[in-house]
Amino acid sequence: MMASPYRKRGTWYLRWKDDAGRWRGKACGARTKTEARQLQAQLERRDERIRLGIEPGMPEDGGGTLAELL
């Protein structure tokens, strides 16, 4: 099921299922509903690729310690 973007107080909000199957929400800078739909579709496609193992996802621990990242 795909959720539709919605507008609240002049800002478009997106809802999609992430790579773990949980619903996520995010405000975006879209100016029109069409633009918001396109951004939402990109997020959904990215998380679907991660869920299918086509694209690597973020590590659950956030990628290690700050020292390791530096």
GUVOZA-274697 format. One line per 3 residues: their letters; for each residue x, y, z of C-alpha. Coordinates in Angstrom, 1 decimal, m for minus. Each point is the difference from the previous one (the first is absolute). Last residue first. Layout:
a	X,Y,Z; ...
This chain:
lle	37.6,9.4,11.2; m2.8,m2.5,m0.4; 1.8,m2.5,2.3
alt	0.5,2.8,2.6; m3.7,0.9,m0.2; m1.0,m3.6,0.8
ggg	m1.6,m2.4,m2.4; m2.3,0.4,m3.0; m3.3,0.9,1.6
dep	m0.3,m3.1,2.1; m2.7,m1.4,m2.3; 2.2,0.4,m3.1
mgp	m1.6,2.2,m2.6; m1.2,m1.9,m3.0; 1.8,m1.6,m3.0
eig	m1.9,0.0,m3.3; m1.4,m3.1,m1.8; m0.7,m1.8,3.3
lri	m3.8,m0.1,m0.6; m0.7,2.2,3.1; 2.7,2.5,m1.2
red	m1.5,0.2,m3.5; m3.4,0.5,1.6; 1.4,2.8,2.2
rre	1.3,1.8,m3.0; m3.2,m0.5,m2.0; m2.1,1.4,2.9
lqa	2.2,3.0,0.5; m0.1,0.8,m3.7; m3.8,m0.4,m0.1
qlq	m0.3,2.4,2.9; 2.1,2.6,m1.9; m2.2,m0.4,m3.1
rae	m3.2,0.3,2.0; 1.3,3.2,1.7; 0.7,1.5,m3.5
tkt	m3.5,m0.9,m1.1; m1.5,1.5,3.1; 1.8,3.2,m0.7
rag	2.7,2.2,1.6; 2.0,m2.9,1.5; 2.3,0.9,2.8
cak	m0.6,m3.1,2.0; m1.3,m1.0,3.4; 0.6,m3.6,0.9
grw	m1.9,m3.0,1.1; 1.0,m3.7,0.4; m2.1,m3.1,0.1
rga	1.9,m3.1,1.0; 0.7,m2.8,m2.5; 3.7,m0.3,0.9
ddk	1.2,1.6,m3.3; m2.4,3.0,0.7; m3.7,0.2,m0.7
wrl	m1.1,3.4,m1.2; m1.6,3.2,1.2; 0.8,3.5,m1.5
ywt	m0.9,3.4,1.4; m0.6,3.2,m2.1; 0.3,3.2,1.9
grk	m2.6,2.9,m0.1; m1.5,m0.6,3.4; m0.5,m3.7,m0.7
ryp	0.1,m1.5,m3.5; m0.3,m3.7,m0.7; 2.0,m2.4,m2.1
sam	m2.0,m3.1,m0.8; 0.7,m3.4,1.6; 0.8,m3.0,m2.1
m	m1.3,m3.4,1.0
